[in-house]
Each structure stands twice: as C-alpha cells, then as structure tokens.
Amino acid sequence: MTLRAVLPLVFAALAAAQPDAPTVAGVWVLNPALTQRPAEVGFNRGFAGPDGPAGESGGRPGGGRGRRGGSASGASPFGVSRESVDDSTRVTQLTGEVRTPPDHLAIVQKADSVSIADDQGHSRTFHPNGQLEDLTIGTVPLPTTARWDQGSLVVLFDVESGRQLRYTYTPSSSPKRLLVDIRFIEGGREGDEVKLTYETPDEHDRAVLSGAPIVPNAPPAGSRAAPAAPEATPATATARGPVLPPGSELRGIAAIATEVGDLSTQAAACGLDQAKIKAAVSKILTDAGFNAPMYGKEDAYVLVSIATSKLPDGACVSRYDASLVSHADATFPYLKGTVAAVEVQLLHEGGMAGGSPSVHAATVMDALTKSVSHFVAQIRAAGK
C-alpha cells in the first residue's frame, strides 16, 4: 500500500480518536454563592524559575503558601530580577483577571474554535487542537495551548518560564452550569486554585418574575415599637417630607419614554439597528399599558446602551445595559439646600450576548425584551 493511500486512513483514525467536544457556548452569569475564591491568590513572589534556587520546590518550601504579589518577580541568587517587562505584564494582568473574575461570559463555539468574551472587555479565541498559538495582551505575546479533555475545555497560558495559568471549563446539564477551575502552576507544581460557578441568566431572573409585592418590613409580633423620632422643626419638615418604604419610587409611573444610545459601526455590521430597538422597547411598554412616547424624556424613561465587538473569527459579542431612569429633587448631607432634577436610576439590568452576525441582533433583542419585561413586573408589584 502506498504512502498516499495510507495517509487518509491515518488522518481518519486520528480524527476518530479525538474526544467529543462538550458544549460550553452560551451566555453565563457568575453565582457568587457557589464560587470558591480565596482572599489571596497568585504566583509566589519568591519563585525564581525552574533553574533558580526556588525552582526545585516551586518556591514553596514545605508546600506552604508563599508571599503574594500582583507583579511577581523571580529573583536570582544575586538579587537581580530575571523577569522581563513582557513577563511582568502577563503576570500582572492574568493574576488581576483571576482575582476579579467577570460577572458575565459570552462564549461562541464552532467546530474548530471557541471564542470567550467577558464584561471586562477581554475577548480571546482559542483553537482546541493541543497546539501552541500566540494570543496577545495588548501588544505582549501570550503563548496559549487549548484542548478538549474528558468533557472539559482546558486552556493553558504560558505566563513566563516555569509559570503557567490553567483554566478548565466544564459544563453541567442538570442543573445547567459552567464550572471554571483556575490553577496557578509553578515549576510543574499546582498552586492556588479558584473555582467559579456560572449559570444561565434565566436562573437569576426567576425571583424577579415571581411578581411579589414590595412592602416595608413589619416589626415582629410582640416586639416593642421603635422609639419615635424627635419631632421635626417646621424648617426641617418643610425641607424633607416623610420617608416612604422601599418600592415607593416605582408607584404611580404612568408614562415611560425610550432612549437608545448611539451604536457603533461594528454593532451595525452585526445587525443591530437603533430605530428598531427603540420601537421594540416602546411596544413592550405600550402593550403593558404605559404611555410610551417615542421621543422626548418623560419623568421616567428606559435607557438602553449597547457596546458591540466583532471577534477575529467573525462572531459578534455585545454588552447591553437597560435602566429605568427618573429625575428627582435631592438633598445631600454635604450640601445645604436641594439639588433640582437629579437623574436617578431606579432599576437596572445588563448582560452579554454572543453569536453569529445572522442571529446576533435577535439574541440581543431577546435579552432586552426580558429586561424591560422585568421592569414592568416590578412596577406592577410595587403598585399592589
């Protein structure tokens, strides 16, 4: 059998041996209650690399946790740092990303690539083939290897000599979650670990959709009433009326206008249209019984802002925010008198959406529809 005939069989066998890729795609929201994050994480400041005096034990004699530093330096026996500027940049930024994880992730998965964007402005595309590829942090190269391993996406960042940062993304179906395990590795030894748990946005939204009325907390039965506040002087009574319970700011709203911020050229390329978004939000408010003028700011209005990026593989990722905004006269403890017409954010929801340009606009609009519908539900609950 000739080599030309054998090669297709070899390639077919290798393809068949590749593990089935799990589905990590979707929009994910961090659940802090299910997240395990130590107070201090990072590389050991005393680590000097695999060839230095601290390299034999990963800079942690006895396995104990060493000193922490956002910009760790590997010192030589003569006290001279061998860490380059690029190394320092990678250590500082990647450690910062672990210490302050994003609240939202948007993941677009294709046959040969996985693109991950977050609400902190980071977006990276990985090719899970086990081969080294160069990503960047700004202008600094970031050697990266990604692969599928037993139902997980494993991403390994080469931070500097002897130091790596490993992300393991593992989806679960019941309940639907994305588990992200992060490990600091020094000299081949595993160090600090962070475990993040992400859920679908629907899990976070269920409590809001219940429509429970917002009422002030009543004192427990049989307890003594709180002492009455001192009687206000006429001047104080005139400057400030009675304090209303939480939720009162949503009562009596009858008119809600709509404002949509300007969209970028990338947003337009991904199918988003400012006028269509404004019309869709106004229709939701009108169908809910509100007076919803298309133009002009009423006492209350929904403000929509969208920031869109197009990833190198052509996928679209948008960060969206919807707020219910009003104006009110306000007093401040550090000022004398009243400040007129202060803008007040009554409600807010935001998140991320990602996908191909052909469906991206519909995905973003679906998310905004849910947010505005939540606002309507809360206003109705407050009025009960």
N, C-alpha and C positions, 0 to 999 in steps of 0.2 A: 504494500500500500504506500503510495507516495505521500510526501510531506504535505502537499496541497490538499490531499484528501483527509489527512489526519487532523489538521488544524481546526476545521469546523467542528469536528467531534470533540476536541479538547475544549474549545470555547463553549460549546453547548453544555458539556459536563460542568464546567466552572460556573456557568450561569445557573444551572440547576442546583448547585451546591450553595448558592447564596441564600441566606435566610430571608423569609418573607418579611417585608418592611411593615412595621406597625403603623397605624395612622396617628400621627401627632398633630395633624392640621387642625386649625380652628382658632377661635378667639378664647383666651383664657384669663381668668381673674384670680389674683392671689387671695388665698384664705389665710389670714394671719393666725387664726386659732389652730390651724393644722400645720403650721410651719415651725420647724426647729432651727433656730438661729442663735448660736452662742453670742454672748456680749462682745467678744473679741475674736476675730478670725483674721487669718493672713499668713504670710510666709514668716519664718523665723528670721529675725534680723541678724542673728549670728551665723547664718548659713553661708559658707564660703565656696560652695560648688563641689562637684564630685572629686576634684583634685586637691581641694583645700583641706585644712585641718579639721573643719567641721563636716566635711563631706562624708566621712565614713559612717556617721550616725545620723545624717540628715540635719546636723546642727542641733540635735536634741538629746543630749546625754541622758541615758536612763529612760528615754521615751517621754519625758515631761514636756509641757508646753513652754516654749521659749518666749522671748520678748517680742512684742508686736510692733510693726511699723508699716505705714502705708507705702513708703518708698524704701523697701528693704535694701540693705547694702551688704554684699559679700566681701568681707574684709580679708585681706591676705595676712600672713603671719607678721608682716611689717606694718600693718595698719593702713595699707593703701587699698582703696576700693578698686575692684576689678569690674564693677558694674558699669556698663556703657549707658549713654543717655537713652538709647532705644530700650535697653533692658529696664531702666528706671521707669520709663513711660508705660511699658507694658505692665510692670508690677503695680504701679500706682493706679492705673485706670481699671485693670481687671479686678484688683482687690476691692476698689471702690464699688464696682458693679455687684460684687458678691455681698458686700456689707449693706448696700442699699438696693435690694432687688426691685425690679419693676412691678407695678401693680397689675399691668396688663401686658399680655403677649398676643401677637398675631402671627400665626405660623401657616405658611403656604407650602404644601408638599407636592412635589412632582416625582416622576419616575426616577430621575437621577439627581434631584436636588431638594434641599429643604431650606426655605428662607424664614428667618426668625426676626421679627421687629418688635420693639417694645415702646412704651410710652415715655421713655427717657431719650429717645432719638437714635437708638442703636438699631442697625439693621445689618444682618450678615447672612450670606447664602453659603451653605455647606453642600459638598458632594460626598455622600457617604459611601465611598469606594475604598476606604482604607489607605488612600494615597495622600502624601503631604501636599498641601496647597498653601499659597501665600495670600492671606487676607491682610487688611491694614487697620491700624488705629490712627486715623488721620493720615499722616504720611509715613508712619512707622510700620514696618512689616510685622505680621503676626502669623508665624508658621502654625498651621492647623491641620489636624487629621480627624476625619469623621467616618464612622462606620455603624452598621447595624449589628447589634449583639443581643441575642436572646430576647427579642421583643422590646429593645430599647435603642434609642439613638445616642451614641457615645461621641462626644466632641472633646478633643484633647488640644489645648492650647500650649505651645512651647513658649513659655514666658522668658526664660533665659537658660543658660547651661545648668542642668541639674534640677530645674524647676518647671513644673507643669501644673496646669489647672484643668481638671476634668469635669465636664458636665454630662450627666446621664439623664436623658428624657425618657420617662416610662409612662405610657398611657394606661389607664384602667377603665374598664367599661361599666362596672357596677359597684359604686357609683362612677359616673363619668368624670374622671380627673386626669390631670397631668402632673406626675411626680417628677421633680427636678432635684437630683442629688449632685452636690458640688463638692469636690475634693481638692485640697491643696496637696501637691506631691513634691517632695524634696529628696533628691538623692535616691529615687526609687521607692521611698517610704511614704505611706499615706499619712497626711497630717489632718488639719482641721476639716470639719465637714459641716455643710449646711444642707438642710432638707426643706425644699419649698413645695407647697401643695397648691395647685391651680385648679379652679373649677370653671364650668361654663357660666356665662353671665346669667342664665335663667335661674341657677341655684341662688344667686344673690338677690334676684328680683322677686322671688315668691312672696316674701314678707310684705313687700310694698303693695303687691297686687291683692292682698287679702282685704284691703279697704277698711281696716279697723279704725274707728273714730279716734281722733286725737283729743284727749281730755286731760285736765290737770290732775296730778296725783292727789288723792284724798288722804287725810291723816288716818292712821289706823284706828279701828273702833276701840273706844275706851281710853284712848290717849288724851292727855290734856292738850288743849289748843295752844298754839304758839302764842307767845305774848304779843299783844297788839303793838304795831309800830307807833312811834311817837307821832302825835298829831302834827301835821304839816302846817307851816305858816302859810298865810294867804299867798305870799310870793311864790313859795315852793309849789303849792297846789296849782297855781296858775301855770308855772313852767312845765310841770310834769303831771300828767293825769294818772289814773290808776294803772297798775301793771297787770296786763292781760296774760292769760295762760298760754303755753306753747301751742301753736297751731292757729292762734287767732289771726296771725298775719295772712292766712290763706282764706279767711272767711269773707264773703261778700264780693269776691272777684267776679266781675261780670264781663269785662272786656279784656282780651289778651291779643296784642298785636304780635307780629312775627318779624324778626330781623335775622338775616343770614349774612355772615361775613364774606368778604371777597374770597374767591377761590383762585388757586394758583393754576399755572398752565399745566402742571402735572396732574392736578385734580381734573381739569377739563379733558386731558388725554385719557384719564381713567373713567370717563363717562359721567362725571358729576356736573350738575347744572344748577346754578344758584337760583334761578327763577323757579325751576321745577321743585326744588327742595322747599322753597318758601311757600309755594302753592300747596304742596302736600301737607306741611305742618299746619297751615291755616285751615285746611279742610278738616283735619283731625279736631281742631278747636271748635270749628263751626258745627261739626256733627255732634260734639259734646254739649252744644247749647250755649257756647260763648259767642259774644260779638267779637269777631276776629278780623279787623280791618287789615288789608294787605299792606297799607302804607301808613307811616306815622306811628310814633311811640305813644301808646296809651299809658295809664298809670302802671299797668303790668304788661310785660311782653316776653316772648320766648326768644332768647338769643342763641343762635346756632353758629358754631365755628368749626371748621374742618381744615386739618393740615394733612396733605397727601404727599407721599413719596412713591416713586417708581423704582423697584429693585432692579439690580442688574439682569435678572432673568426675565424681566418684563412684568412681574407680579406687582399689584398695587396694594399699598398699605396706607390707611388713613387713621388719624387720631381725631375723634369727634367729641365735641362738648355741647351739651344743651343746658341752658339755665333759664329759670323763671326769675325775671328781674323786675323790681319795682323801685319807686322813689319815695322817700320819706324825710321829714324834718327830724334831725337827730341832735342830741346833746352828748357832749363828751366830757369826761372828768377833768381833762386838762384845758378845757376852753370855757369861757363864760359866754352864755347865750346859746342860741340854737342855730345849727347849720341847716340851711334850706336845701331841699331836693337832693339828698344824698342817695346815690344808687345802692340798692340793697339786693343781694342775691338771696332769693327765698328758697329755691330748690336748684339742685344741680345733679346731672348725671353725665358720665363720659366713659369712653372706652376706645377700643380699636377694632378695625375690621380689615380683612385682607382677602385677596383673591385675584383672579384674572381680570383684565380690563372689561371683558364682556359681561361679567356679573357683579363687578365691584360696586357700581352705583346702586344696584338693587340691594346689595348687602348693607351698605351704609344707610340707605333709606329705611330699611327694615329695623336697624338698630335705633335710628332717630324716632321712628314711629313708636317703638316700645318706650323710649324715654319720655316722649310727650304724653303718651297714654298713662304713664305712671304719674306724671304731674296732674293730669285730670283726676285720677283716682284719689290722690292725696288731697286735692282741693275739695272734692266731694266728701271725703271722710271728715275733713275739718269742719264742713258745714252741717254735719249731722247733729 
